[in-house]
Structure formats: structure tokens, C-alpha cells
Amino acid sequence: MSETGTTVTAPRLSSFVKAYDVRGVVGEQMTPAVARAFGWAFGRFVRAEAPSATGVVVAHDMRESSPELASAFAQGVGSTGLDTVFAGLASTDMLYFASGVLDLPGAMFTASHNPARYNGIKLCMAGAAPISLDTGLARVRDARRRSWTARWSRRSCRRARPRCATCSPTTPRTCTRWWT
């Protein structure tokens, strides 16, 4: 529920989780909150599939929304106890190279050939092994769906006492306590 009593709905995951990546319209489907939740779900997936992994390499393309989305994703990954290695502005091939050299899973923020209003995430395991729906993306999507439903169904921390200093009345879902 929002401040006005209306229900906040989550974007339909099936509309932007594709066979080999995640792609959606920035501000509608791909938001920092969505990226953070995907980071959390990917971190949990990595910890289950590769318990020896210590972190995730994160890179982004030159889209205006990419740095903010990559940072939110890293926050989600960090909440699972994994470190983040920021590769910064890079191509997908550079992210795959870093994943191979560092032997760490990776996440690339790009929407490739799509218009600028789109952005997305390409995920890989250590050694640049790509992740598809068949090899783990469905598990990340489903974990993210469960976390999204649980988090959006409870009240924001601004309704709790004492109130969180970072919570905004207009966008309670941006509060960091909301996602922990």
C-alpha cells in the first residue's frame, strides 16, 4: 500500500526476463529497486552454485541509466555477503574477460541494440559461463519474484517507529531498510 492507500504493483517479470538476459524499459520495468532485487537474487544463486565465490564483477555500458542500475545491483549482491568488483564503463566482451581472468561471476548492464530507453542485465558465472533460463536465470528470476512479492506486501519502514531517516513519503520503496 502506498501513502494514499493504493496498491503498488510490481512489473510483470515474464515481460522482461528473456531467455538469456533481462531487458526492460528504464523507469517502468528496470528501476534501481528492480536491479537491487536482481542483485540480491543473483548473489543468493551464486552462493548456492559456487560457494567458494567471493564476489561478482559488475560493468555497465554508456547508457545514462547504467551506472545507477549497476550500483543498485551491487548493493543487492552485497546484501548476500559477496563483494563487488566494479569494472566500470566496459563492453560485454570486457566483462566476460574480467570474469574469466578473476574467476568470478559477472553482471553486465546493457540493452545491446535496443533503444536508449531500455536497459538490461547479462549474467555469467565464473569463467564467463553464460547464464540462460535453462542454466540458472529462471532460478534468479523466481527468487527475485518471491523477494519482490514479500517486500512489496509489507509496509515501508516509514510507518514503523522510529522512522528511518532515508525513507521518503513519495517513494518508500527506495529506502535501504526496505530491501534488507
Helices and strands as residue ranges (DSSP letters): G 13-15, E 22-25, H 32-49, E 55-60, H 66-78, E 83-89, H 92-102, E 106-109, E 118-125, G 126-128, E 129-130, I 133-137, H 138-153, G 157-159, G 172-174, G 176-179
